[in-house]
Structures are given as structure tokens and as C-alpha cells.
Amino acid sequence: MAERVLVVEDDPPVRRMLERSLTAEGFEVRAAADGGAALAMAADSAPDLVVLDVTMPGLSGIDVCRRLREKGLSGGVLMLTARDAVEDRVRGLDAGADDYVVKPFAVAEVVARLHALSRRGRDQSARISFAGITLDTETHTVERDGEAIELTVREAELLELLLRSPRTVLTRQLAVERIWGGAAVENVVDRYVARLRRKLEDPLLIRTVWGVGFILEA
């Protein structure tokens, strides 16, 4: 499956160039022209990687990065900046960025750094946790507060989607697309959420957002 990259850049020619180039490299690319649009896109479909311009009108790249991390984004964030001062890089890293590329940049360098962040993310993401629940994404084994819980593969995949973006609404449509490849009716998600709630037991962490989907929160 192609990795999802969110490109956030207010300069239209640079944004279009990145969108074309990264798509040609096999990434699934969405692009936003400002911070507000980026946050909305990330909430709708959590990206695996983010390419984020630092200097934008309104919300800066630093602000967007910090908000994405607060909302539970676990993917790599690559910042684009025209400033190479140490204090500027430190601000971005403190906000949750993983790497920097200084403008003007070569697309090949952006691609190489994204691949490096992707490899690092795969190495670190075999086990993901939230509020006492730990999922091993390779073996699909689950523990809650140290107690093993047996899940089916589909249940584990649904739990993984929730764990990777806690405190963010997972829509039924997105869950059907990611888990069932779009070949299922949306109420199948409700049935699997009900199974997860029974198996995870109290206190319940998966809350229904009526008419939209579900959210994992402590």
C-alpha cells in the first residue's frame, strides 16, 4: 500500500512540484495551501508522513506541527524552511518535527529523507500504546494493563487505526476503505467496534461520534 503524504506549502508552484514529484515516486499525496486546511485533511485521513513549510500566513508550520502531534499524529514530519539558523531548527524539533530540508532544495533530497523517516517509523511502530492498551502490529497481539486480549485480524486492524490517531475521529468511511478496501457497508464498523468494546472491557475508551464515526480517548 502506498504511503500517504500530506504536503503543506503556501507557494503554489512549489506545492504542485512536490505533489507531482512525490506522486511519481509512488507516494499517495494530498496537498494543502495553509495550516487550517492541513489540520482538516489530517483529521479526515491521518497521513503517514507530512512535508510542512515553516513560514505560512496564518498558522505557521511550527503551530501546525505542534497541533498535529497534540492530536496524536505519529508519522514523520519533514519541515521545509528558508532559515538554517540553529534556533529555528530547534523550535521545529521542539514542536515535534523529525527532520529539516532547507530551501531551495532538491526533490531527490526530500524523497530520500521521507524514505528514511518511513523506515524509522516502521522500526518504531511495531508496538503502539494508548491509555494502557498495547498492540503489536506485526503479531496482532493486544494487552490491556498487562492482560492479554485475543482479537481477530480485522478487530486488530480497527484497533490499530484508532491507536494511531487517538483523540481524532475515525470515520466509518475511512475504516471501510482501510480495512475492507471499500468493499463493505459502513455499519460493519459499528459491529466491530461493539466487539472491541466487549473484549477491551471497562473503562470504555472508544466513544461514538454520532453520524460520523468513533474516537479513542481516555
N, C-alpha and C positions, 0 to 999 in steps of 0.2 A: 504493500500500500504506500502511495506517495506521501511524503511528509508535508504537513500543512504549514506554510509560511505566511505570516502576516507582515506585509511591508507598509510602514507608516512613514510617509515622506510628503511634505507640502509642495515640493518643486515638481510640477507635472512632468517635464522631460526626464528627470532622474527617476521618478516613480514609475513611469512607463518603461524605461530602460531596465530597471530592476525586475519589473513584472515579467517582461518578455524574456530576459536572460535567465531568471530563476525557473520559469516555466520550461524553457528549453533544456535546463539541467535536470528536469524530472520532478521538480517540486510542484505541489498544488498551491497556487499563490492567490491570495486576496490582498487588495491594496486599499489603504485609507489615506485621505489627504490631510487629516488633522487628528488630534488626540481624542476628541469626542467620538468620532466615527470609529477609531481604533478600538476604544473600550467597548462600544456596542458590538462590533464584529467579534471581538474576543469572547464576549459573553454569549454570543449566539453559537459560536463554533470555536472551542478552545484550540488555538494554534499549537503546533509542536515547537515552532521557532518564530521569533519576532525580529525583524530588521527595523530599527527605530531611529529616526532622525532626532537629534538632540534639540535643535533650535527650530521651533514651530510657533506660529501665532496661537494665542490661547493657551491651552495646556502644552507645556514643554515636554520633550521626550523624557526628561527626568521624572516629571509628575506622572506621565503615563506609565512608565516602568514601575514606579512605586505602587500605583493603584493596581496594576496587573498582578504584582506579587501579593498585595494585600488580599486580592480576590482568589488567590490560590494558584496562579499560573506557575507551572513547574518547568516549562520548556525553556530553552536557551534564548537569551536576549542579546542581540548584537547591535550596538549603538553606532550610528553614523554621526561624525562630528567634524566641524571645520576647525575645532580647537584641540591642540595637542598638549595643553598645559596639564601638569600633574594634578592640580586641584580639580580641573574639570573632569578628568577620568575618575578621580576618587569619588566625586559626587555621584557619578553614574553607577559606579560599583556599589556604593553605599545604598543606592536606590534599588539594587537588585540586578543590574546588568552583569553579563558574563564576559563580554569582550567588546573591543572597540575597533573601528576602522576609521581612519582619518581621511576626510575629503581633501582633494579629489582622490578617488580610489579606483583600483582595477576590479572589474567584476569577478575575475578569477580569484582575487583575494577574498572577496565576500563569500563566494561559493566555498572556498577551502575552509574558511572559518565556520561557516554554517555546518559543513560536514563534520568538522571537529567537535562542535557543540552537540551535534546529533549523536556522535559516538559516545561522548561523555555522558549525555543524558541516558543512553541505553545502558551504559555501565552502572549508572547510579539508580536506575528506576526499577530494578527487578523487585524491590520491596518498597511499597508505598504505604504510608500510615496516616491516620487521622482519628483523633478522639478515641484512642485505644484499639482501633481496628487496623490490622496489618494484613496486606495482601501481597503474596509473592506472585508477580505477573507471569512468571515462567512456569510455575507448577500449579497455579490457581489454588494454592492453599491459603486459608484465611484463619486468622486468630483474632479474638476479641478479649482484651485484658488477659492474654496468655492462654486462653481456652480455644482449642481447635474447633473450627466450624466447617462442616462439609458443604460445599457448593457445587452445582453443576457448572460446566464451562460457560454457558450463557449467563448464569447468575453472576459468576466471577467477572465476566466481561462488563456487565452492567455496573457492578460494584466498582470496577476499575475506572469507568467513566466518571462516576460520582467522586471517587477518591482523588482523581487527578485535577478536579476543579471544585473543591469544597466551597461552600457558601456562594456558588454560582448555579443558576437554574439550568438543569439539563432538560431540554425539550424532548417530548416524545418523538418528534420527527427526527431529531439528531440521533437519538438512541436507536431508532429503527434503521437509519442509514448506516450507522457504525457497526451495529451488531448483526443485523439481519440483511444487510446490503440493500435496504429499501424494500425487501420482499416480505413484508408483514404489515398487518394493520396496527395502528398506533396503540390500541388498547392492550396489545400483548405486553407492552411496557408496564402497564398497571399490574398485570398478573405477576410479572417477575419482581416488581417492587414489593408486592404483597408477600411473595416467598422470601425475599431478602429480609423484610421486617420480622417475619416469624423466626427465621434462623438466627438473626442477629440479636433478637430479644430486646428487652428493655435495658436502658432507656432508648426510646426510638430516636434515631438520628436523621432518618430520611423523611422529609416533610413534603407534602403535596402542595404544589402551587397551582391552584385550580385553573383549568383551562389552558395551562402552559406545559407543566411537567413536574419535575421533582428537584429538590435541593438537599444536599447533605450539610448539616450544621449541628454543632454541639450546643 
